[in-house]
């Protein structure tokens, strides 16, 4: 069930994340591309019926928490362009 959520919702390769469950406590172990993906995986796992706790042992390559949104990035480009006029 948890693997189905991770593969179906996040399009993760099943071999990328290991899932173990002991008495309703789910441990997620593995490596993901972005921090935001780990947060989504943890949040979705917590919402599954029967899960009483989640242990996070996930790592990630890119901390995208502080990256600008597309709107912020475009605004920054526009500001830079206007300064050069």
C-alpha positions as CSV (number, residue, x, y, z in Angstrom):
1,X,0.0,0.0,0.0
2,X,2.7,2.5,0.9
3,X,4.8,1.6,-2.1
4,X,1.7,2.1,-4.3
5,X,1.3,5.6,-2.9
6,X,5.0,6.5,-3.4
7,X,5.1,5.0,-6.9
8,X,1.7,6.2,-8.1
9,X,1.6,9.7,-6.6
10,X,5.3,10.6,-6.7
11,X,6.4,8.5,-9.7
12,X,9.3,7.1,-7.7
13,X,11.2,4.0,-8.8
14,X,10.2,1.2,-6.4
15,X,13.9,0.4,-5.9
16,X,14.6,4.0,-4.7
17,X,12.8,3.8,-1.4
18,X,12.8,1.0,1.2
19,X,9.7,0.7,3.3
20,X,9.4,-1.3,6.5
21,X,6.5,-1.4,8.9
22,X,6.5,-2.6,12.5
23,X,3.3,-2.3,14.5
24,X,2.0,0.5,12.4
25,X,5.3,2.5,12.5
26,X,6.6,3.0,8.9
27,X,10.3,3.6,8.3
28,X,11.2,5.2,4.9
29,X,14.8,4.8,3.9
30,X,16.4,5.8,0.6
31,X,17.6,8.7,-1.5
32,X,15.4,11.2,-3.4
33,X,16.2,14.0,-5.7
34,X,14.6,16.9,-3.8
35,X,13.9,17.8,-0.2
36,X,10.3,18.7,-1.2
37,X,9.8,15.1,-2.5
38,X,10.8,13.7,0.9
39,X,8.4,16.0,2.7
40,X,5.6,14.9,0.4
41,X,6.4,11.2,0.8
42,X,6.4,11.6,4.6
43,X,3.1,13.5,4.6
44,X,1.4,11.0,2.3
45,X,2.6,8.1,4.3
46,X,1.3,9.6,7.6
47,X,-2.2,9.8,6.0
48,X,-2.5,6.1,5.2
49,X,-5.0,4.2,7.4
50,X,-3.2,2.2,10.1
51,X,0.0,4.2,10.1
52,X,0.6,5.3,13.7
53,X,4.1,6.9,13.1
54,X,6.7,7.5,10.4
55,X,10.4,7.3,10.8
56,X,12.3,9.5,8.3
57,X,15.5,8.0,7.1
58,X,15.3,9.7,3.7
59,X,18.1,11.7,2.1
60,X,18.0,14.1,-0.8
61,X,20.4,15.7,-3.3
62,X,18.9,19.1,-3.7
63,X,17.4,21.3,-0.9
64,X,14.8,23.1,-2.9
65,X,13.1,24.7,0.1
66,X,14.8,28.0,-0.6
67,X,14.7,28.0,-4.4
68,X,12.5,30.8,-5.8
69,X,9.2,30.0,-7.2
70,X,8.8,30.5,-11.0
71,X,7.0,33.8,-10.3
72,X,9.8,35.0,-8.1
73,X,12.4,34.0,-10.6
74,X,10.6,35.9,-13.4
75,X,10.2,38.9,-11.1
76,X,14.0,38.9,-10.4
77,X,14.7,38.7,-14.2
78,X,12.4,41.6,-14.9
79,X,14.0,43.7,-12.1
80,X,17.5,42.9,-13.4
81,X,16.4,43.8,-16.9
82,X,14.9,47.2,-15.8
83,X,18.0,48.1,-13.9
84,X,20.0,47.7,-17.0
85,X,17.9,50.2,-19.0
